[in-house]
Amino acid sequence: MKSPCAARRICISLLLLPLISGFLLGGCTSESVSVEEPIPEPLHFAAIGYGQYGSLTDTLEIVIRDQETWAAWQDSLRPVAPFLSVDFSQAMVLLVALPQITSGYAVTFLSLDRMDSAIVAEYLVEIPAEDCLTAAALTVPFQAVLTPPTDLPIRFKRVEDEYRCTFGPRRRGSS
């Protein structure tokens, strides 16, 4: 004669066996769904001009595909050095400009990647922290880059990074 504990263990095992096997086999179907991120394909781009000043009042993230449009935007920006020339039969221009009320900001393109059905243009905005001495002046940090032409939609992705100007704890009581 079996003990009541042994009989109970056998009953529990017999009840759990179909549940466990169903659980294990349920994960082995041929219809398993896997969510995969698209693998970005890096694209070539080259800076053709950057600066801190211009006559713009609104943030720009634009794609320029012709000389006339580019000429209009060039006239509203003052690059550090003259913009490099662009052959629009071979290239297009991506331009980011961020008007600010203080100095210390900068814009830099980081990457240009083809994703499934779009191109992602990622750029960095460097922002001065509270410990930086900045001038109260209207500035327009901008950068223009050249890339091969495409009909795919371009999506701009902004990344921000606050930089510090002094070492040690911040002055206003923050660490």
Buried (B, 14 or more C-beta within 10 A) or exposed (E): EEEEEEEEEEEEEEEEEEEEEEEEEEEEEEEEEEEEEEEBEEBEBEEBBBBBBBEBEEEBBBBBEEBEBBEEBBEBBBBEEEBEEBEBEEBBBBBBBBBBEBBBBBBBBEBBBBBEEBBBBBBBBBBBBEBBEBEEEBBBBBBBBBBEEBEEEBEBEBEEEEEEEEEEEEEEEEE
